[in-house]
Amino acid sequence: MNPFEAHGIDHISVSQLNLWAAAPGIYVMERLLGYRAPVGAAAHRGTAVEAGVIAGLMGASLKEAIDTANAVFPERPALSSDPRRDKERDALAGMVKRGIELLGPWGKPDRTQVRKEWRMEGIAVPVLGFTDAEYDAHGLILDLKTTHALPNAIRTSHARQVASYVGAGSNMSGGVAYITSKKSAFYRLENASAHIAALTRMAHSLQNFLAI
């Protein structure tokens, strides 16, 4: 019997595996019992900035790109009581500008929001994810992350996400672009195989738990 199917799960994602590894109790609460925690304004900020940056990279003016981000953001947290909502809204314009400045010199992405499905050996369901942008000329799959504190290296959870795209059979390398309202940085993933191995162990751990 498929342990995932028994719980109504037809695929897994890196974010689910990260949650299982970091907080299995919360995974059970959210994924098996259906008690989902509300999505905070920071997550909606990320979605809005991504929409604005991609619009700018595809040819929209800076104003149009910022307008796109502002249009996406209110649609999502409108009913949220998150006290950070206004702070996140105020950061949108700066983040969109920084993102376009960082990635604009690379030219238009060849593809955006590309579905990636990866089958791990011995795991009954696929790992599913979506890349933010892909550049054939640079041989690069890009993940875009917004934050208020610029990290000096790829965060482990984000490295796993990008590594999963490589695990999906791509012959391209991966990297993460971090954007704040004032700064930005790009880091290329150097150790994809180690993160793929970690994800595989996490998936087997989850599958074994679900079988019980």
Contacts in CASP RR format, 6 or more apart in sequence:
PFRMAT RR
TARGET T0000
AUTHOR 0000-0000-0000
METHOD contacts of the structure
MODEL  1
MNPFEAHGIDHISVSQLNLWAAAPGIYVMERLLGYRAPVGAAAHRGTAVE
AGVIAGLMGASLKEAIDTANAVFPERPALSSDPRRDKERDALAGMVKRGI
ELLGPWGKPDRTQVRKEWRMEGIAVPVLGFTDAEYDAHGLILDLKTTHAL
PNAIRTSHARQVASYVGAGSNMSGGVAYITSKKSAFYRLENASAHIAALT
RMAHSLQNFLAI
2 124 0 8 1.000
2 125 0 8 1.000
3 124 0 8 1.000
3 207 0 8 1.000
3 208 0 8 1.000
3 210 0 8 1.000
3 211 0 8 1.000
4 10 0 8 1.000
4 12 0 8 1.000
4 124 0 8 1.000
4 125 0 8 1.000
4 207 0 8 1.000
4 210 0 8 1.000
5 124 0 8 1.000
5 125 0 8 1.000
6 210 0 8 1.000
7 31 0 8 1.000
7 32 0 8 1.000
7 210 0 8 1.000
9 31 0 8 1.000
9 125 0 8 1.000
9 210 0 8 1.000
10 125 0 8 1.000
11 117 0 8 1.000
11 125 0 8 1.000
11 126 0 8 1.000
11 127 0 8 1.000
11 128 0 8 1.000
12 123 0 8 1.000
12 125 0 8 1.000
12 126 0 8 1.000
12 127 0 8 1.000
12 128 0 8 1.000
12 203 0 8 1.000
12 206 0 8 1.000
13 127 0 8 1.000
13 128 0 8 1.000
13 129 0 8 1.000
14 127 0 8 1.000
14 129 0 8 1.000
14 157 0 8 1.000
14 160 0 8 1.000
14 161 0 8 1.000
14 164 0 8 1.000
14 199 0 8 1.000
15 157 0 8 1.000
15 161 0 8 1.000
16 27 0 8 1.000
16 31 0 8 1.000
16 206 0 8 1.000
17 127 0 8 1.000
17 160 0 8 1.000
17 199 0 8 1.000
17 202 0 8 1.000
17 203 0 8 1.000
17 206 0 8 1.000
18 157 0 8 1.000
18 160 0 8 1.000
18 202 0 8 1.000
19 26 0 8 1.000
19 27 0 8 1.000
19 30 0 8 1.000
19 31 0 8 1.000
20 27 0 8 1.000
20 202 0 8 1.000
20 205 0 8 1.000
20 206 0 8 1.000
21 202 0 8 1.000
21 205 0 8 1.000
24 209 0 8 1.000
26 37 0 8 1.000
27 206 0 8 1.000
29 35 0 8 1.000
30 36 0 8 1.000
30 37 0 8 1.000
38 80 0 8 1.000
38 82 0 8 1.000
39 76 0 8 1.000
39 77 0 8 1.000
39 80 0 8 1.000
40 77 0 8 1.000
40 80 0 8 1.000
40 82 0 8 1.000
40 84 0 8 1.000
41 77 0 8 1.000
41 80 0 8 1.000
41 82 0 8 1.000
41 84 0 8 1.000
41 85 0 8 1.000
41 87 0 8 1.000
41 88 0 8 1.000
41 89 0 8 1.000
42 84 0 8 1.000
42 88 0 8 1.000
42 146 0 8 1.000
44 73 0 8 1.000
44 76 0 8 1.000
44 77 0 8 1.000
44 80 0 8 1.000
44 88 0 8 1.000
45 73 0 8 1.000
45 88 0 8 1.000
45 89 0 8 1.000
45 91 0 8 1.000
45 92 0 8 1.000
45 95 0 8 1.000
45 146 0 8 1.000
46 145 0 8 1.000
46 146 0 8 1.000
47 72 0 8 1.000
47 73 0 8 1.000
47 76 0 8 1.000
48 69 0 8 1.000
48 70 0 8 1.000
48 72 0 8 1.000
48 73 0 8 1.000
48 76 0 8 1.000
48 92 0 8 1.000
49 69 0 8 1.000
49 92 0 8 1.000
49 95 0 8 1.000
49 96 0 8 1.000
49 99 0 8 1.000
49 144 0 8 1.000
49 146 0 8 1.000
49 179 0 8 1.000
50 132 0 8 1.000
50 144 0 8 1.000
50 146 0 8 1.000
51 68 0 8 1.000
51 69 0 8 1.000
51 72 0 8 1.000
52 60 0 8 1.000
52 65 0 8 1.000
52 66 0 8 1.000
52 68 0 8 1.000
52 69 0 8 1.000
52 72 0 8 1.000
52 96 0 8 1.000
53 65 0 8 1.000
53 69 0 8 1.000
53 95 0 8 1.000
53 96 0 8 1.000
53 99 0 8 1.000
53 100 0 8 1.000
53 103 0 8 1.000
53 144 0 8 1.000
53 179 0 8 1.000
54 109 0 8 1.000
54 112 0 8 1.000
54 132 0 8 1.000
54 133 0 8 1.000
55 64 0 8 1.000
55 65 0 8 1.000
55 68 0 8 1.000
56 62 0 8 1.000
56 64 0 8 1.000
56 65 0 8 1.000
56 68 0 8 1.000
56 96 0 8 1.000
56 100 0 8 1.000
57 100 0 8 1.000
57 103 0 8 1.000
57 104 0 8 1.000
57 107 0 8 1.000
57 108 0 8 1.000
57 109 0 8 1.000
57 133 0 8 1.000
58 108 0 8 1.000
58 109 0 8 1.000
58 112 0 8 1.000
59 108 0 8 1.000
60 68 0 8 1.000
62 96 0 8 1.000
62 97 0 8 1.000
62 100 0 8 1.000
65 96 0 8 1.000
65 100 0 8 1.000
66 92 0 8 1.000
66 93 0 8 1.000
66 94 0 8 1.000
66 96 0 8 1.000
66 97 0 8 1.000
69 92 0 8 1.000
69 93 0 8 1.000
69 95 0 8 1.000
69 96 0 8 1.000
70 89 0 8 1.000
70 92 0 8 1.000
70 93 0 8 1.000
73 88 0 8 1.000
73 89 0 8 1.000
73 92 0 8 1.000
74 89 0 8 1.000
77 85 0 8 1.000
77 88 0 8 1.000
91 146 0 8 1.000
91 148 0 8 1.000
91 180 0 8 1.000
91 181 0 8 1.000
93 181 0 8 1.000
94 181 0 8 1.000
94 182 0 8 1.000
95 146 0 8 1.000
95 179 0 8 1.000
95 180 0 8 1.000
95 181 0 8 1.000
98 179 0 8 1.000
98 180 0 8 1.000
98 181 0 8 1.000
98 182 0 8 1.000
98 183 0 8 1.000
98 184 0 8 1.000
99 144 0 8 1.000
99 177 0 8 1.000
99 179 0 8 1.000
99 184 0 8 1.000
101 184 0 8 1.000
102 177 0 8 1.000
102 179 0 8 1.000
102 184 0 8 1.000
102 185 0 8 1.000
102 186 0 8 1.000
103 133 0 8 1.000
103 142 0 8 1.000
103 177 0 8 1.000
103 186 0 8 1.000
106 135 0 8 1.000
106 137 0 8 1.000
106 138 0 8 1.000
107 135 0 8 1.000
109 133 0 8 1.000
109 134 0 8 1.000
109 135 0 8 1.000
109 142 0 8 1.000
110 134 0 8 1.000
110 135 0 8 1.000
110 136 0 8 1.000
110 137 0 8 1.000
111 131 0 8 1.000
111 133 0 8 1.000
111 134 0 8 1.000
112 131 0 8 1.000
112 132 0 8 1.000
112 133 0 8 1.000
112 134 0 8 1.000
113 130 0 8 1.000
113 131 0 8 1.000
113 132 0 8 1.000
114 130 0 8 1.000
114 131 0 8 1.000
114 134 0 8 1.000
115 128 0 8 1.000
115 129 0 8 1.000
115 130 0 8 1.000
116 128 0 8 1.000
116 129 0 8 1.000
116 130 0 8 1.000
116 131 0 8 1.000
116 164 0 8 1.000
116 165 0 8 1.000
116 168 0 8 1.000
116 170 0 8 1.000
117 126 0 8 1.000
117 127 0 8 1.000
117 128 0 8 1.000
117 129 0 8 1.000
117 168 0 8 1.000
118 126 0 8 1.000
118 127 0 8 1.000
118 128 0 8 1.000
118 164 0 8 1.000
118 167 0 8 1.000
118 168 0 8 1.000
118 169 0 8 1.000
119 126 0 8 1.000
119 127 0 8 1.000
120 127 0 8 1.000
120 199 0 8 1.000
120 200 0 8 1.000
120 203 0 8 1.000
121 200 0 8 1.000
122 204 0 8 1.000
122 207 0 8 1.000
123 200 0 8 1.000
123 203 0 8 1.000
123 204 0 8 1.000
123 207 0 8 1.000
124 207 0 8 1.000
127 164 0 8 1.000
127 168 0 8 1.000
127 199 0 8 1.000
127 203 0 8 1.000
129 164 0 8 1.000
129 165 0 8 1.000
131 141 0 8 1.000
131 142 0 8 1.000
131 143 0 8 1.000
131 165 0 8 1.000
132 142 0 8 1.000
132 143 0 8 1.000
132 144 0 8 1.000
133 141 0 8 1.000
133 142 0 8 1.000
133 144 0 8 1.000
134 140 0 8 1.000
134 141 0 8 1.000
134 142 0 8 1.000
134 172 0 8 1.000
135 142 0 8 1.000
139 172 0 8 1.000
139 173 0 8 1.000
140 172 0 8 1.000
140 173 0 8 1.000
140 174 0 8 1.000
140 175 0 8 1.000
140 188 0 8 1.000
141 162 0 8 1.000
141 165 0 8 1.000
141 166 0 8 1.000
141 170 0 8 1.000
141 172 0 8 1.000
141 173 0 8 1.000
141 174 0 8 1.000
141 175 0 8 1.000
142 174 0 8 1.000
142 175 0 8 1.000
142 176 0 8 1.000
142 177 0 8 1.000
143 158 0 8 1.000
143 161 0 8 1.000
143 162 0 8 1.000
143 174 0 8 1.000
143 175 0 8 1.000
143 176 0 8 1.000
143 177 0 8 1.000
144 176 0 8 1.000
144 177 0 8 1.000
144 179 0 8 1.000
145 158 0 8 1.000
145 176 0 8 1.000
145 177 0 8 1.000
145 178 0 8 1.000
145 179 0 8 1.000
146 178 0 8 1.000
146 179 0 8 1.000
146 180 0 8 1.000
147 178 0 8 1.000
147 179 0 8 1.000
147 180 0 8 1.000
148 180 0 8 1.000
148 181 0 8 1.000
149 180 0 8 1.000
150 178 0 8 1.000
150 180 0 8 1.000
150 183 0 8 1.000
150 184 0 8 1.000
150 185 0 8 1.000
151 178 0 8 1.000
151 185 0 8 1.000
152 185 0 8 1.000
153 187 0 8 1.000
154 162 0 8 1.000
154 175 0 8 1.000
154 176 0 8 1.000
154 187 0 8 1.000
154 189 0 8 1.000
155 176 0 8 1.000
156 195 0 8 1.000
158 176 0 8 1.000
159 176 0 8 1.000
159 189 0 8 1.000
159 191 0 8 1.000
159 195 0 8 1.000
160 195 0 8 1.000
160 198 0 8 1.000
160 199 0 8 1.000
162 174 0 8 1.000
162 175 0 8 1.000
162 176 0 8 1.000
162 189 0 8 1.000
162 192 0 8 1.000
162 195 0 8 1.000
163 174 0 8 1.000
163 189 0 8 1.000
163 192 0 8 1.000
163 193 0 8 1.000
163 195 0 8 1.000
163 196 0 8 1.000
163 199 0 8 1.000
164 195 0 8 1.000
164 196 0 8 1.000
164 199 0 8 1.000
165 174 0 8 1.000
166 172 0 8 1.000
166 173 0 8 1.000
166 174 0 8 1.000
166 189 0 8 1.000
166 192 0 8 1.000
166 196 0 8 1.000
167 192 0 8 1.000
167 196 0 8 1.000
173 188 0 8 1.000
173 189 0 8 1.000
173 192 0 8 1.000
174 188 0 8 1.000
174 189 0 8 1.000
174 192 0 8 1.000
175 186 0 8 1.000
175 187 0 8 1.000
175 188 0 8 1.000
175 189 0 8 1.000
176 186 0 8 1.000
176 187 0 8 1.000
176 189 0 8 1.000
177 184 0 8 1.000
177 185 0 8 1.000
177 186 0 8 1.000
178 184 0 8 1.000
178 185 0 8 1.000
178 186 0 8 1.000
178 187 0 8 1.000
189 195 0 8 1.000
END
